[in-house]
Amino acid sequence: MDRKIELLDCTLRDGAYIVNAHFGTPAITGIIKKMRDANIEVIECGWLKDTEHQEGTSFYHVPADLERYLPQNRGRASYVAMIDWDRYNVDALPAYDGRTLDAIRVVFPCNRHKEGIEVGRKIAGKGYRVYYQAANTLAYSDEELHALATEANAASPVALSIVDTFGAMYQEDLERIVGILDRELDPKIRLGFHSHNNQQLSFALTMHFVELLQDSARRCIVDASLCGMGRGAGNATTELVANYLNRTAHHNYDMNQIMDAIDMYMGYFQENYTWGYSTPYFIAGMYGCHVNNIAYLQKNHRTNAQDMRNIIESLTPEERTHYDYDLLEEKYIENQNRIVDDEQTLEVLSREMEGRPILLIAPGKSGQTQTDRVKQYIAEHKPIVIGVNAINPLYEFDYLFMIGVVRYNYAKEVYPDQFRETKKILLSSIKTKPDDNEVIVNFNRVVKRGWTYFDNAVIDLLRLLDKLQVGHVALAGFDGFKHKYNESYADQSLPTLNPDNQWDMLNEEIMDMFQDFKVSTKGTMDIEFVTESIFDR
């Protein structure tokens, strides 16, 4: 049956961002076969790239590379792959032979539609059907949408797809774009929609797209992927969209085949990789921001949501749609390094700590499980006790040392009395004007770059104490991270500082920073451990 609405599964193409295209031969072959058996109309098998194909990946150099993965009985499905308009040498593309790809999707950025459509013409000249993907369609003005439709009409592709690249669309945005393109496009050209789930609207917008065209004679295509697998916040999910179209458009997608594909091939990827809605990707959608900016801030700085929002907001609308890591690093440093005059603060702290033993109580679980050791040390040595980036209500502190706004706010709200009564040493990354009982130290005075996780609170405080010429420091609760978050902290509700669960990497970097600090202060500071720690060696 010739359907007005077609479903395109893009798992192997958009999901390639998550696994660097390394799905493995069984998964590529199996997903394609299951999508065919489920009666999915269009199966996107991956990307065409200017590199030689590696078996088991969904990056192909020429269509013949797909032959080993495609079923002998092709069924009624169309098999397609995508190219970036300027990242694939179309001259290397052989003529269509009918054995592998039926069509090629050409994606082009906003306002490069003329160049992208010209690439499509060359592909069509070799016998392939062509689909166009207008990335970041939200950025097109009404006049630019009219120009896009005019150029597409002249090229006569199979389809032109609206792409919510940054997951920033709302219903009214989609209505504006669909209204113009449905009116201006040649009726023979299908209108498509590819969504991203940054604002938890991917499925809702996909349904709304179908509803907007229900009274139109135009055929349309909606993109989806198994389990929503795709870059950043991911996409609409194939299983949800297929079920919706079965219920509302009288389709007959075989849900058993789709569920089999998920059970057989997606479990491994779900267990070992991360995609889908998250607060950082919501921020990307909120500002129409390229997901690579979010990924950079997460990977390199474990940036909390508030700081991430401030950093992205500091970029111009044009800068947000690209990714310039040097610029992003500059904006991150600007956000963190709010300069304050802390010379007097250092003098006061130095006088107060002169000649006194110092005990740092970090948030680790041993601060709860080995309280006898800690309290015995306090009774015997009468140290200045400093809580590190967290309050443990089992102890009284002379100071709290805080480096992040999330931990600062958490301590303030969960332990309001103890927070209010305890003197606090804050880094300027939190604030530049102190409230009562607070002093502020410049962020750059205590950090040392060169590590991914360079802003560890214990290491930062040790560097500060070294500048204050403290000669002896005892450590408690500086345990090292366990693989399960609730096994790492005395307070199981403490906000995480490591959302990617890279505990071993984090421990290695902290150890390296700790060793680097001990080497740099050899002979000037003695450090002892009151509780057990993986760093005590």
Beta strands, then each sheet from edge to edge (+ up, - down):
strand 1: 5-9
strand 2: 42-48
strand 3: 59-60
strand 4: 78-84
strand 5: 103-108
strand 6: 129-134
strand 7: 159-163
strand 8: 190-194
strand 9: 220-224
strand 10: 358-361
strand 11: 384-388
strand 12: 399-402
strand 13: 423-427
strand 14: 438-441
strand 15: 472-476
strand 16: 526-529
sheet 1: 3+ 2+ 1+ 9+ 8+ 7+ 6+ 5+ 4+
sheet 2: 14+ 13+ 12+ 11+ 10+ 15+ 16+
end
